[in-house]
Amino acid sequence: VTRVGGTELKPPQNVEVDIIDDTFTLRWARSREPAGNVTVSADYQVPGIADNWTKLPGCQHVTSATCDFSSLKMSVYDEIKLRIRAEEGNNTSPWRELDTFIPFQQARIGPPKVHLEAEDKALAINISPPGAEDSIMWQLERPHFAYSVIIWRNASGAQTWNETHRSRFPRIKIHKLVPETTYCVRVKARLLLQRNPAEFSPVHCVTTTVENELPAPENIQVILENDTYVLKWDYTQDNVTFEAQWLKSYLKRTSGSESEKWAQVQGCERAPVARCAPPQDMFQKGVYFRVRASRGNSSSPWSEEEKFDAGRRVVIPPPIVALKPLSSHSLRVSIGLQDQTELQHYPLTYEVSFWENASNTERKTFVEQRADFTVSSLKPRTVYCAIAQALLKDEPRSQRSHHSNTACATTEAGGAPGALLAAGLTVLLALLVLCAATALGKLVHYVFFPPGKPPATIDEYFPEEPMKNLLLSTSVERTEECFIVENVDTVSAKEMNHLDEDHKTYTSQASQDSGNYSIEDESGESGGSHASEELGQRGAG
């Protein structure tokens, strides 16, 4: 590493990699020392794929301060690592290693190619994506480029007016310009999903033509009349015919001239009035239309291109909003449309603004898929309001209706959730106490007042059921019917027999006492035994 004369050979300084489109350049700073026979060489490796160092093509024994290694064959999405050193005869400097990098992430987007076509009041800008058609760097990204066009009027060499147009298509047409006027443009391409830096194209200028005697048709639109789509436009001159062309939107994404891609609209080849009815199967999503006027051999420029989208053309009426209180903390929001005939095939979403109807309250805006939903976590006895818009899609730029009416409602009165919970717990505790008291009462009654049951000795000495019944308690003995006979002294045996046959003559009752009865006279003496004797004597007679 030591040069002749004792000085040390140093590696290149300020080394950097510059990539633009498919051009790969390695740069470094020149040494202040006399160049002599010093050259520079570089190696590369692809970590994880080829860990060994390989000579970098185009960067061997270079005498200048740059080298081009665009011929390197590798994937632009793989990591790569470089090292570089100085050489002089048999002496070499130490290697200087660079940080690993991914070419695709480090690449800059080069300037696109631009071609201008001038009309009297319009300028068509045709753009070719950056890089070659077989670009290694952008071969997968070409459909994803978007373009920014800056245009200005260049009067007497001074920039007097400018505006910026953005498009995802490689052909941009700018209308409403001034005839016989010079306009200049420059264009930059960018990737929609990447942050690669981009460069503007060189400035391109062109002068618009003399004003055409036939102006281009204006206000192209597709309307629905009696379930039929009609193409119509505005035009100010008479004695002209019209022709219309159409183009599928995906064809606008491909570069090159569009004149060969547009096709005639059947039924609109020589329309005598400013409208025509194309075939209905032509009206599909992503179709562009344009129209021009003709008189004899003269034709107007083509009109502005109008995209037709069946969903975008539908007119959405303002929705109707209603609020209904459900509880002290929630409201039900219902959204409807006055006329949904034309919208029945299109799913709608709703952008709803909801707020408390008080000063300095913030509106909460959200998108809801349903037309009937509940808003909860509200305050009791509080007025809330809502307003809505209907959208064809759940997107910020989706077609939408005008705002609905403003609907308001008051939540119901009610305690705080904590009070309601306490009340519920109180009721539950009362029920538990009641159930416990009932169970305790049954237990006490069972202990102190058990159901009557004869002792075992009764079953031993009185096995017969009638005898056993005499000793059973009133709560368990058999219930039988008996009769109380009053004034038994005057009853004859015949009448007694009659009593047996028809006991309905006398009072009957169900007895649940011991079965012993007594009939007392006014003196209170018992006459039960005397009556029995009388009955026995009369029966014997």
BATORZA-281404 format. One record per residue (C-alpha): x, y, z. Coordinates in nm, 3 decimals. Layout:
SITE      xx      yy      zz
SITE       X       Y       Z
...
END
This chain:
SITE      xx      yy      zz
SITE   0.000   0.000   0.000
SITE   0.305   0.225  -0.001
SITE   0.394   0.415  -0.317
SITE   0.745   0.467  -0.451
SITE   0.890   0.748  -0.246
SITE   0.731   0.631   0.079
SITE   0.386   0.789   0.049
SITE   0.077   0.577   0.120
SITE  -0.174   0.520  -0.160
SITE  -0.518   0.631  -0.037
SITE  -0.856   0.494  -0.153
SITE  -1.096   0.722  -0.347
SITE  -1.289   0.976  -0.137
SITE  -1.657   1.092  -0.147
SITE  -1.772   0.784  -0.332
SITE  -2.142   0.773  -0.429
SITE  -2.375   0.575  -0.652
SITE  -2.603   0.764  -0.892
SITE  -2.888   0.573  -1.063
SITE  -3.135   0.733  -1.304
SITE  -3.368   0.503  -1.496
SITE  -3.138   0.224  -1.624
SITE  -2.812   0.417  -1.600
SITE  -2.586   0.313  -1.306
SITE  -2.292   0.545  -1.233
SITE  -2.021   0.525  -0.966
SITE  -1.859   0.860  -0.880
SITE  -1.573   0.968  -0.653
SITE  -1.357   1.271  -0.588
SITE  -1.025   1.314  -0.768
SITE  -0.714   1.303  -0.556
SITE  -0.518   1.626  -0.517
SITE  -0.198   1.435  -0.563
SITE  -0.045   1.408  -0.909
SITE  -0.242   1.148  -1.100
SITE   0.057   0.965  -1.240
SITE  -0.045   0.613  -1.333
SITE  -0.313   0.581  -1.059
SITE  -0.630   0.397  -1.165
SITE  -0.946   0.293  -0.979
SITE  -1.119  -0.046  -0.971
SITE  -1.441  -0.164  -0.801
SITE  -1.591  -0.498  -0.696
SITE  -1.943  -0.598  -0.601
SITE  -2.126  -0.871  -0.415
SITE  -2.495  -0.961  -0.366
SITE  -2.530  -1.053   0.004
SITE  -2.716  -1.375   0.063
SITE  -2.690  -1.476  -0.304
SITE  -2.322  -1.440  -0.397
SITE  -2.109  -1.348  -0.096
SITE  -1.783  -1.358  -0.287
SITE  -1.650  -1.035  -0.439
SITE  -1.671  -1.006  -0.818
SITE  -1.517  -0.747  -1.047
SITE  -1.769  -0.471  -1.126
SITE  -1.809  -0.450  -1.508
SITE  -1.718  -0.110  -1.653
SITE  -1.525  -0.012  -1.340
SITE  -1.183  -0.174  -1.381
SITE  -0.861   0.032  -1.402
SITE  -1.054   0.355  -1.463
SITE  -0.848   0.672  -1.501
SITE  -1.140   0.919  -1.473
SITE  -1.353   1.002  -1.166
SITE  -1.660   0.804  -1.279
SITE  -1.748   0.466  -1.422
SITE  -2.068   0.325  -1.571
SITE  -2.174  -0.021  -1.453
SITE  -2.515  -0.029  -1.627
SITE  -2.416  -0.355  -1.797
SITE  -2.431  -0.538  -1.464
SITE  -2.688  -0.816  -1.489
SITE  -2.882  -0.845  -1.166
SITE  -3.228  -0.787  -1.023
SITE  -3.293  -0.423  -0.938
SITE  -3.484  -0.541  -0.630
SITE  -3.186  -0.725  -0.472
SITE  -2.936  -0.573  -0.231
SITE  -2.590  -0.501  -0.367
SITE  -2.267  -0.396  -0.199
SITE  -1.970  -0.221  -0.363
SITE  -1.607  -0.164  -0.270
SITE  -1.351   0.055  -0.446
SITE  -0.972   0.114  -0.429
SITE  -0.690   0.299  -0.602
SITE  -0.412   0.118  -0.789
SITE  -0.069   0.220  -0.912
SITE   0.142  -0.053  -1.063
SITE   0.173  -0.323  -0.801
SITE   0.066  -0.088  -0.523
SITE  -0.296  -0.071  -0.410
SITE  -0.484   0.131  -0.152
SITE  -0.707  -0.025   0.112
SITE  -1.060  -0.108  -0.001
SITE  -1.335   0.145   0.077
SITE  -1.665  -0.041   0.124
SITE  -1.996   0.130   0.058
SITE  -2.321   0.061   0.242
SITE  -2.550  -0.194   0.084
SITE  -2.838  -0.055  -0.124
SITE  -3.128  -0.168  -0.344
SITE  -3.107  -0.016  -0.694
SITE  -3.486   0.023  -0.734
SITE  -3.517   0.224  -0.413
SITE  -3.222   0.447  -0.491
SITE  -3.307   0.512  -0.857
SITE  -3.430   0.852  -0.974
SITE  -3.707   0.881  -1.231
SITE  -3.570   1.043  -1.542
SITE  -3.746   1.304  -1.755
SITE  -4.022   1.165  -1.981
SITE  -4.026   1.229  -2.353
SITE  -4.282   1.490  -2.462
SITE  -4.452   1.561  -2.796
SITE  -4.695   1.854  -2.847
SITE  -4.989   1.885  -3.089
SITE  -5.148   2.231  -3.118
SITE  -5.504   2.322  -3.213
SITE  -5.664   2.663  -3.219
SITE  -5.787   2.653  -2.856
SITE  -5.632   2.333  -2.724
SITE  -5.298   2.164  -2.677
SITE  -5.248   1.786  -2.678
SITE  -4.946   1.663  -2.479
SITE  -4.826   1.314  -2.562
SITE  -4.594   1.163  -2.300
SITE  -4.368   0.860  -2.318
SITE  -4.287   0.703  -1.978
SITE  -3.929   0.741  -1.850
SITE  -3.666   0.494  -1.963
SITE  -3.658   0.276  -2.270
SITE  -3.951   0.054  -2.368
SITE  -3.751  -0.247  -2.248
SITE  -3.641  -0.070  -1.929
SITE  -3.518  -0.307  -1.659
SITE  -3.581  -0.057  -1.383
SITE  -3.940   0.041  -1.472
SITE  -4.066  -0.259  -1.668
SITE  -4.318  -0.345  -1.392
SITE  -4.401   0.017  -1.309
SITE  -4.489   0.170  -1.647
SITE  -4.868   0.132  -1.595
SITE  -4.839   0.303  -1.255
SITE  -4.685   0.631  -1.363
SITE  -4.874   0.956  -1.311
SITE  -4.779   1.286  -1.471
SITE  -4.759   1.649  -1.367
SITE  -4.771   1.908  -1.646
SITE  -4.686   2.271  -1.593
SITE  -4.808   2.493  -1.878
SITE  -4.763   2.865  -1.921
SITE  -4.823   3.130  -2.184
SITE  -4.496   3.267  -2.319
SITE  -4.561   3.619  -2.445
SITE  -4.254   3.818  -2.557
SITE  -4.031   3.572  -2.375
SITE  -4.200   3.637  -2.038
SITE  -4.404   3.386  -1.838
SITE  -4.740   3.559  -1.788
SITE  -4.967   3.270  -1.682
SITE  -4.919   2.912  -1.566
SITE  -5.115   2.623  -1.421
SITE  -5.050   2.261  -1.327
SITE  -5.242   1.961  -1.460
SITE  -5.216   1.608  -1.320
SITE  -5.318   1.289  -1.497
SITE  -5.265   0.915  -1.486
SITE  -5.280   0.898  -1.865
SITE  -4.982   0.957  -2.098
SITE  -5.195   1.191  -2.313
SITE  -5.326   1.514  -2.167
SITE  -5.535   1.765  -2.361
SITE  -5.566   2.118  -2.228
SITE  -5.861   2.322  -2.358
SITE  -5.980   2.682  -2.346
SITE  -5.654   2.828  -2.474
SITE  -5.607   3.135  -2.697
SITE  -5.550   3.093  -3.075
SITE  -5.214   3.200  -3.222
SITE  -5.044   3.206  -2.885
SITE  -4.722   3.036  -2.773
SITE  -4.749   2.796  -2.482
SITE  -4.466   2.610  -2.312
SITE  -4.475   2.298  -2.099
SITE  -4.254   2.075  -1.893
SITE  -4.352   1.736  -1.757
SITE  -4.251   1.519  -1.464
SITE  -4.340   1.154  -1.407
SITE  -4.390   0.997  -1.066
SITE  -4.488   0.662  -0.925
SITE  -4.811   0.648  -0.730
SITE  -4.689   0.409  -0.460
SITE  -4.319   0.499  -0.447
SITE  -4.119   0.800  -0.334
SITE  -3.845   0.794  -0.593
SITE  -3.728   1.148  -0.678
SITE  -3.815   1.258  -1.031
SITE  -3.678   1.505  -1.284
SITE  -3.871   1.741  -1.513
SITE  -3.838   1.714  -1.886
SITE  -3.680   1.992  -2.087
SITE  -3.909   2.283  -2.175
SITE  -4.119   2.231  -2.491
SITE  -4.305   2.517  -2.664
SITE  -4.564   2.537  -2.943
SITE  -4.797   2.800  -3.090
SITE  -5.170   2.740  -3.124
SITE  -5.324   2.764  -3.472
SITE  -5.558   3.018  -3.625
SITE  -5.912   2.998  -3.486
SITE  -6.127   2.737  -3.663
SITE  -6.444   2.858  -3.834
SITE  -6.633   2.571  -3.667
SITE  -6.598   2.565  -3.289
SITE  -6.581   2.235  -3.104
SITE  -6.902   2.108  -2.940
SITE  -6.928   2.175  -2.567
SITE  -7.093   2.033  -2.256
SITE  -7.092   1.668  -2.365
SITE  -7.314   1.461  -2.138
SITE  -7.503   1.135  -2.117
SITE  -7.859   1.153  -1.987
SITE  -8.122   0.890  -1.914
SITE  -8.454   0.938  -2.093
SITE  -8.729   0.677  -2.052
SITE  -8.477   0.409  -1.950
SITE  -8.260   0.488  -2.256
SITE  -7.917   0.652  -2.246
SITE  -7.882   0.948  -2.483
SITE  -7.564   1.133  -2.580
SITE  -7.618   1.509  -2.611
SITE  -7.409   1.828  -2.634
SITE  -7.435   2.201  -2.695
SITE  -7.361   2.378  -3.023
SITE  -7.422   2.734  -3.142
SITE  -7.409   2.710  -3.527
SITE  -7.662   2.570  -3.773
SITE  -7.639   2.359  -4.088
SITE  -7.387   2.117  -3.945
SITE  -7.377   1.744  -3.878
SITE  -7.207   1.566  -3.592
SITE  -7.008   1.253  -3.540
SITE  -6.922   1.087  -3.210
SITE  -6.641   0.849  -3.113
SITE  -6.582   0.635  -2.808
SITE  -6.282   0.483  -2.631
SITE  -6.247   0.234  -2.348
SITE  -6.061   0.390  -2.057
SITE  -5.793   0.121  -2.026
SITE  -5.668   0.220  -2.374
SITE  -5.592   0.569  -2.242
SITE  -5.326   0.419  -2.015
SITE  -5.113   0.305  -2.307
SITE  -4.876   0.554  -2.465
SITE  -4.873   0.648  -2.831
SITE  -5.119   0.820  -3.061
SITE  -5.484   0.780  -2.964
SITE  -5.619   0.856  -3.310
SITE  -5.607   0.488  -3.402
SITE  -5.781   0.376  -3.082
SITE  -6.102   0.581  -3.101
SITE  -6.397   0.412  -3.276
SITE  -6.713   0.550  -3.436
SITE  -7.032   0.543  -3.231
SITE  -7.300   0.359  -3.424
SITE  -7.606   0.574  -3.482
SITE  -7.402   0.893  -3.436
SITE  -7.202   0.902  -3.762
SITE  -7.390   1.197  -3.919
SITE  -7.631   1.320  -3.653
SITE  -7.832   1.625  -3.780
SITE  -7.902   1.754  -3.430
SITE  -7.696   1.791  -3.112
SITE  -7.791   1.450  -2.975
SITE  -7.796   1.083  -3.068
SITE  -7.887   0.746  -2.917
SITE  -7.592   0.501  -2.926
SITE  -7.638   0.125  -2.872
SITE  -7.724   0.071  -2.507
SITE  -7.463  -0.201  -2.454
SITE  -7.197   0.063  -2.515
SITE  -7.280   0.237  -2.188
SITE  -7.056   0.057  -1.949
SITE  -6.818   0.169  -1.679
SITE  -6.503   0.339  -1.808
SITE  -6.606   0.467  -2.154
SITE  -6.501   0.802  -2.301
SITE  -6.691   1.000  -2.565
SITE  -6.595   1.291  -2.789
SITE  -6.787   1.479  -3.060
SITE  -6.705   1.712  -3.348
SITE  -6.907   1.913  -3.598
SITE  -6.874   1.912  -3.978
SITE  -6.996   2.130  -4.262
SITE  -6.894   2.027  -4.612
SITE  -6.523   1.953  -4.607
SITE  -6.460   2.147  -4.286
SITE  -6.458   1.989  -3.943
SITE  -6.426   2.135  -3.597
SITE  -6.168   2.018  -3.345
SITE  -6.280   1.734  -3.121
SITE  -6.466   1.832  -2.808
SITE  -6.336   1.775  -2.459
SITE  -6.340   1.405  -2.375
SITE  -6.621   1.306  -2.144
SITE  -6.605   0.992  -1.934
SITE  -6.926   0.797  -1.881
SITE  -6.977   0.604  -1.559
SITE  -7.323   0.465  -1.502
SITE  -7.294   0.518  -1.127
SITE  -7.147   0.866  -1.161
SITE  -7.434   0.979  -1.384
SITE  -7.704   0.890  -1.136
SITE  -7.857   1.190  -0.959
SITE  -7.884   1.119  -0.588
SITE  -8.165   1.310  -0.417
SITE  -8.107   1.452  -0.069
SITE  -8.186   1.190   0.196
SITE  -8.447   1.229   0.471
SITE  -8.323   1.186   0.828
SITE  -8.531   1.104   1.136
SITE  -8.424   1.059   1.499
SITE  -8.610   0.859   1.764
SITE  -8.513   0.826   2.133
SITE  -8.462   0.467   2.249
SITE  -8.345   0.531   2.604
SITE  -8.177   0.793   2.816
SITE  -7.845   0.710   2.648
SITE  -7.928   0.621   2.285
SITE  -8.106   0.745   1.973
SITE  -8.207   0.560   1.658
SITE  -8.112   0.725   1.328
SITE  -8.322   0.639   1.020
SITE  -8.225   0.756   0.670
SITE  -8.446   0.730   0.362
SITE  -8.466   0.864   0.006
SITE  -8.763   1.027  -0.163
SITE  -8.717   0.835  -0.489
SITE  -8.493   0.527  -0.517
SITE  -8.613   0.405  -0.858
SITE  -8.290   0.501  -1.033
SITE  -8.071   0.398  -0.739
SITE  -8.206   0.053  -0.669
SITE  -7.907  -0.116  -0.837
SITE  -7.644   0.097  -0.665
SITE  -7.539   0.035  -0.303
SITE  -7.546   0.360  -0.107
SITE  -7.354   0.464   0.200
SITE  -7.424   0.765   0.418
SITE  -7.196   1.034   0.556
SITE  -7.358   1.141   0.880
SITE  -7.279   1.441   1.099
SITE  -7.403   1.403   1.457
SITE  -7.377   1.659   1.736
SITE  -7.519   1.776   2.066
SITE  -7.744   2.077   2.006
SITE  -7.552   2.316   2.228
SITE  -7.304   2.595   2.171
SITE  -6.940   2.513   2.101
SITE  -6.998   2.142   2.050
SITE  -6.794   1.949   1.796
SITE  -6.968   1.762   1.516
SITE  -6.882   1.395   1.483
SITE  -6.878   1.285   1.118
SITE  -6.874   0.920   1.016
SITE  -6.968   0.698   0.720
SITE  -7.242   0.441   0.783
SITE  -7.331   0.147   0.557
SITE  -7.679   0.101   0.704
SITE  -7.979   0.330   0.668
SITE  -8.102   0.244   1.019
SITE  -7.862   0.240   1.313
SITE  -7.826   0.338   1.680
SITE  -7.603   0.603   1.836
SITE  -7.529   0.523   2.201
SITE  -7.332   0.662   2.498
SITE  -7.538   0.982   2.500
SITE  -7.649   1.208   2.786
SITE  -8.002   1.187   2.937
SITE  -8.251   1.467   2.862
SITE  -8.020   1.613   2.596
SITE  -8.105   1.736   2.246
SITE  -7.897   1.583   1.963
SITE  -7.914   1.661   1.592
SITE  -7.803   1.486   1.273
SITE  -7.763   1.564   0.904
SITE  -7.657   1.327   0.623
SITE  -7.545   1.292   0.263
SITE  -7.592   0.983   0.044
SITE  -7.280   0.848  -0.134
SITE  -7.249   0.594  -0.413
SITE  -6.919   0.468  -0.272
SITE  -6.739   0.483   0.060
SITE  -6.476   0.720  -0.075
SITE  -6.399   1.090  -0.012
SITE  -6.445   1.183  -0.380
SITE  -6.748   0.965  -0.445
SITE  -7.055   1.121  -0.602
SITE  -7.285   1.242  -0.328
SITE  -7.620   1.406  -0.275
SITE  -7.698   1.742  -0.125
SITE  -7.739   1.756   0.252
SITE  -8.053   1.619   0.410
SITE  -8.284   1.797   0.649
SITE  -8.153   1.859   1.001
SITE  -8.327   1.620   1.242
SITE  -8.320   1.661   1.621
SITE  -8.448   1.457   1.916
SITE  -8.415   1.450   2.295
SITE  -8.293   1.147   2.484
SITE  -8.524   1.011   2.753
SITE  -8.492   1.103   3.120
SITE  -8.315   0.858   3.342
SITE  -8.064   0.824   3.619
SITE  -7.706   0.762   3.571
SITE  -7.604   0.406   3.491
SITE  -7.472   0.372   3.847
SITE  -7.811   0.462   4.002
SITE  -7.992   0.217   3.776
SITE  -7.749  -0.056   3.875
SITE  -7.796   0.023   4.246
SITE  -8.174   0.007   4.210
SITE  -8.149  -0.327   4.035
SITE  -7.925  -0.465   4.310
SITE  -8.169  -0.344   4.578
SITE  -8.460  -0.526   4.414
SITE  -8.252  -0.839   4.379
SITE  -8.147  -0.825   4.747
SITE  -8.509  -0.784   4.859
SITE  -8.610  -1.091   4.658
SITE  -8.328  -1.293   4.815
SITE  -8.434  -1.187   5.170
SITE  -8.797  -1.278   5.097
SITE  -8.699  -1.620   4.965
SITE  -8.476  -1.682   5.271
SITE  -8.757  -1.582   5.513
SITE  -9.003  -1.814   5.340
SITE  -8.762  -2.105   5.359
SITE  -8.689  -2.034   5.728
SITE  -9.060  -2.022   5.811
SITE  -9.119  -2.362   5.653
SITE  -8.825  -2.505   5.852
SITE  -8.959  -2.374   6.187
SITE  -9.307  -2.503   6.115
SITE  -9.165  -2.843   6.030
SITE  -8.959  -2.859   6.354
SITE  -9.224  -2.740   6.602
SITE  -9.539  -2.862   6.425
SITE  -9.451  -3.191   6.262
SITE  -9.721  -3.384   6.071
SITE  -9.916  -3.633   6.290
SITE  -9.795  -3.989   6.278
SITE  -9.912  -4.273   6.511
SITE  -9.654  -4.442   6.731
SITE  -9.534  -4.787   6.641
SITE  -9.734  -4.940   6.933
SITE -10.059  -4.830   6.771
SITE  -9.976  -5.026   6.458
SITE  -9.902  -5.328   6.687
SITE -10.219  -5.332   6.898
SITE -10.466  -5.174   6.655
SITE -10.390  -5.324   6.316
SITE -10.740  -5.266   6.185
SITE -10.796  -4.945   5.997
SITE -11.120  -4.839   6.181
SITE -10.955  -4.876   6.521
SITE -10.648  -4.696   6.409
SITE -10.851  -4.402   6.286
SITE -10.981  -4.344   6.639
SITE -10.632  -4.273   6.762
SITE -10.503  -4.068   6.470
SITE -10.469  -3.693   6.508
SITE -10.713  -3.469   6.332
SITE -10.454  -3.376   6.074
SITE -10.411  -3.728   5.946
SITE -10.728  -3.926   6.026
SITE -10.968  -4.033   5.751
SITE -11.243  -3.788   5.675
SITE -11.595  -3.931   5.686
SITE -11.940  -3.787   5.659
SITE -12.162  -3.775   5.972
SITE -12.502  -3.633   6.063
SITE -12.624  -3.440   6.366
SITE -12.975  -3.538   6.462
SITE -13.165  -3.288   6.676
SITE -13.469  -3.371   6.895
SITE -13.391  -3.741   6.886
SITE -13.665  -3.815   7.142
SITE -13.940  -3.755   6.888
SITE -13.791  -3.959   6.608
SITE -13.953  -4.296   6.533
SITE -13.781  -4.605   6.406
SITE -13.950  -4.563   6.074
SITE -13.822  -4.211   6.051
SITE -13.477  -4.338   6.141
SITE -13.494  -4.577   5.849
SITE -13.603  -4.294   5.629
SITE -13.300  -4.095   5.743
SITE -13.075  -4.372   5.622
SITE -13.233  -4.365   5.278
SITE -13.250  -3.996   5.222
SITE -12.991  -3.814   5.427
SITE -13.043  -3.498   5.229
SITE -13.331  -3.409   5.466
SITE -13.078  -3.330   5.734
SITE -12.781  -3.113   5.766
SITE -12.458  -3.282   5.657
SITE -12.105  -3.177   5.730
SITE -11.757  -3.310   5.689
SITE -11.611  -3.383   6.027
SITE -11.245  -3.349   6.098
SITE -11.266  -3.368   6.478
SITE -11.248  -3.675   6.706
SITE -11.596  -3.806   6.605
SITE -11.758  -3.762   6.952
SITE -12.060  -3.534   6.967
SITE -12.276  -3.407   7.254
SITE -12.621  -3.252   7.250
SITE -12.690  -3.029   7.549
SITE -13.023  -2.892   7.664
SITE -13.077  -2.549   7.800
SITE -12.966  -2.660   8.149
SITE -12.635  -2.765   8.013
SITE -12.669  -3.134   8.114
SITE -12.554  -3.390   7.875
SITE -12.823  -3.602   7.718
SITE -12.611  -3.825   7.508
SITE -12.656  -4.153   7.712
SITE -13.025  -4.102   7.770
SITE -13.087  -4.054   7.405
SITE -12.904  -4.376   7.328
SITE -13.123  -4.572   7.565
SITE -13.443  -4.426   7.417
SITE -13.331  -4.521   7.071
SITE -13.255  -4.874   7.183
SITE -13.595  -4.928   7.348
SITE -13.790  -4.798   7.052
SITE -13.593  -5.012   6.820
SITE -13.680  -5.321   7.023
SITE -14.050  -5.230   7.024
END
